[in-house]
């Protein structure tokens, strides 16, 4: 089994979906791979891959540290949280997406709720590191909404749609999207992913193929709901999780990283494993805004030119 950790943000949403598909089937000849949900989200062009698990970054880190295990499921009970700041027509469009996934794809989207206060999502790029980041000015509103869904409908996976300004593109959203999903996963220990609510983009004549998936539709919610519908559950690693046939960090045979992004919690946890240490592979062509090379942290790796 292989684990692929994604590059630091900003990134092209879904740019690695093809890589994600090819790795478990051809490239490494393995039976299963674990990916951050950011790799697999490609707006309207997402389709599920049977042997790829959809896991949020915070959970991947806890998994790598040996604190959590991943429990594969047949289907989750998915709830939807909409930011109160989303205007009426755009809110309706996202509800129509949820209805469409239920009717056409049979996805288990059970209920939606609107936050009691606008989340007021802010995003920016860190001038020192070049990574996108951000915050929620009203962070308590989100867990209240999730708690209501958990209590009322017993959901065990949550999609969040936050309202964003769409004045400067979308590739700087990923950092604050991680803040949003990590907030939910840390408190509730269930799968969560975020989809930004954005107005349709103006037509661009010079469109990069890596970002094309984001230009052909107004919503990212489809890929998020599809991924969450059968995302593995997160359970505390103990004797009970072993009996349930959960996947453990010791089951990972290889970890694939960008060449200059080796400082993440998950990467360092695997690199410092005392037992069942996986093969760590770094990819030179996958450049990020960081300079966290394996040499800087004394990590023994196998270097490859590309995927």
N, C-alpha and C positions, 0 to 999 in steps of 0.2 A: 504494500500500500504506500502511496506517496502523498505528501502534503505540499501544497504550493502556497507560499506566502506572497502576497501582492506587494508591489512597490509602493513607497510613500506617495501621498497625494501631492500635487494634482495628477490625475490620471484620466485616461479615456475610458468611460464606462463601457464594460463589455469588450474591451479591445483584446482580451485574452481568452474569449470564449472558445475560439477555434483551438487554441493551445490547450485549454482545459479539456476539450473533447479528445484531442489526439494523445495527450499524455497517458491516460490510463489504458488506451486501446493499442497504441502503436509505439510511441516514443520510448517508454520505459518498460513495456510489457508487464504491467501490473494490473491487479484486479480492481482496485478502488483508489480514488484520490479525494482529498479534502481541500476545498477551496474557500477562501473568503468570499462572501456573497458579492463583493465589489467586482470580482473577476467575472462572475457569471451573469450579472445584470446587463442586458443589452437592449433595454427598452422593449420595442415590439418584436425584436428579432430573437428573443430568448426562447429556447426549447430545452426541456429537462434532459439530462443525461443519466441513465440508470446507475452508473457506477461512479458518480461524482456526488459528494455530500455538500450541501449548502449550509455554511457555518459562518456566523459573524466573527469578526476579528477578535473581540474581547473573549469570546468562548474558545477560539483557537489558542489564545495565549494560556488560558486556564487549563485547557486540554494538554498543551505541550508541557506545562509545569507539573502535570500528573495530578492535578487537583480535581479535574472534571473528566468524565467519560462521555462518549457519544452513544446514544441509544437510537439505532435506526427505527423508523416507524413506517407504517403503511400510509397513514394520513393524519395530519394535524387538524385541530379545530382552530381556524384562523379568525382573528378579530381585526377590525380596521379602525384606526384612530385618525381623524381629520383635524387639522389645525383650524381653530376658530377664525383665524385670519384669512382663510381661503374664501374668496368672493363667491357669490351664489352660483354663477354659471360654471365656473371651474370646479366647484364642489360637486355639482350635478354630474359633470363629465366623469369625475373619478368614481362616483357611485355607479354610473353606467358601466364603467370598466369592471367593477366588482360584480354587478349583475351579469355581465357578459361572461365572465370567467365561471360563474356558477352554471349558467344556462348552456354554454357551449363546451366548456372544458370539464364541468363537474367538480370544480374546486370547492372545498369546504369553507367558504367565507360566510360565517354565521351571522355577524352583526357588526354595525359600525357605531361609533360615538364621536361627537364633536367635543373638543377640549373646552372646559369651562372658561378658559382665558386664552387669548392668542399667545402662541409660544414665543413670538418675536425672535425668530432665528436670525443670527448675525454671522457673517462669514468674512474671512479675510485670508490673505497669504502672509505667513510669517516672513518678515523681511530678512531675518538671519538664516533660516533654514530653507526657505523657499517652499515649505509645505503649506498646504491649505489647512485651515483650522476654523474655529468659530465657537459659538456658545448659544444657549437658549436663555433669554432674559427672564422667562417665567418657567423654570425647569420643573416646579412642583405640579404644574398643570398636567404634564404628560403622565407621570405615574398614577395620578388620580384617575385619569381616563382609562389606563390599562387595568387598574385595580377594579374598576366598575365592570369592565368586560370579563375579567377573570371571575368575579363574584356572580355576575348575572348569567353568563353563557358558558362558563367553564372553558374559555379559550386557552389554548396552550401554545399559541404562536401569534405574533402581532405585527401587522404592517402599519407604519406611520407615514402619513402624508403631511409634510410641512410646507408652509408658505414661504417662498423665496422671492426676492427681487430678481428680475431677469434682465438686468441692464448690462451685465458683463459676461455673458456666457454661462456655461454650466460646469466646466471642468474644475472650478474651484469649490464645488459643493461637497466633495467627498470627505474632506476633513471634518466638517461639522455634521455631516451625515453619520460619521462614525461616533461622534459625541452623542447623537440622538439614540442610535441603536444600542450603544454601550450602556447608556443610562437605564434602559429598560432591561437589558440582559443581566446587568449587575444586580438589580433589585429583585427581579422576578425569576431569573434563571430559566427563561424560555426563549426560543428563537425570535428574533426581531430584525426587521430590515426597514429602511426608509426609502420613500419615493418622493422627489420634490414636485411641488405643484407649480408648474411654469406655463406661461402663455406660449402658444406656438411661436417658433422662431421665424424671423424674416428669411426669405429665400436667399441662399448663399450660392454664388456662381463658382466659388473656389472652395469646395468642400473636401476636407481630408477624409479619406475612406474610414479611418479609425473612429471618426466621430459621426459617421453617416447614420448609424442606428438611432442617434438621438435627434436627428433632423426630420425623420419621416413620420413622427407622431408627437402628440402633446403630452404623453404620459409614460411614466416608468412603472406604474403600478402593476401592469400585467406581469412583468418578469418577477417582481417582488412577491406577488401572490402565488405564482407558480412555484417559485423556489421555496417559500415558506410552507407550502401545502404538504411537503414530505421532508422538510428539514429535520435532521436528527434532534432529539431532545437532549438537554444537558443534565447530567446527573452527577452528584458528588461521588468520587471514586471511593468505593468501599467493597466489602465482601458481597453485599447485595448486588452492586452493579456488575460484579464479575459473574454472578449467577444468572443475571439477565442477558448475558451475551453482549454486553456493551463493548464498544471499541475503545481501546486504551492507547496512550501515547507510545507504549512499548510495541504496539502493532504497526507503527509507522516504520517503513524500511528506508525511505528517502525523503529529503526535504529540498525543495527547489526555490532558490532566492535570486533576486537581482544581484549583480556583482557588488554593488555599493550600498546595499540595504541589509546589513547583517546585525543591526543593533536591536531589533525588535525583541520584545519579551519572549515570544514564541521561538524565534530563531536562536536566541541565546540559551533558552531552556533545553532545546534539542542538542545544541552544540556542547553543552556541559553535562549531558546525561552520563551517569556513571554506569548504567546498565542498558543494554539493548540500544546503543547509540545509533541513530540512523545515518545513512550516507547523506552528506550535505553537498548539493550541487549548486554552483553559482553560474549565472548566465551573463556573459559579457555584453551582449547586444541590448539587454534590458537596462537602460540607464535611468537613474532617478536623480532627484535634486540633492541627494545626500552624498556623503563620502565615507560611509561606514563599511569599509572593506573588511574581508575576513582577516587580513593580516593585522589590522588595528586591534582586533579582539582575540587574536591567537586561535582562530577557528581553522581547523583542517578541512579543506573542501576539495572537491573535484571541479575544475573550471572547464566550462564549455563555451564555445563561441556564440551559439544561438540555440533555439529550441528545436 
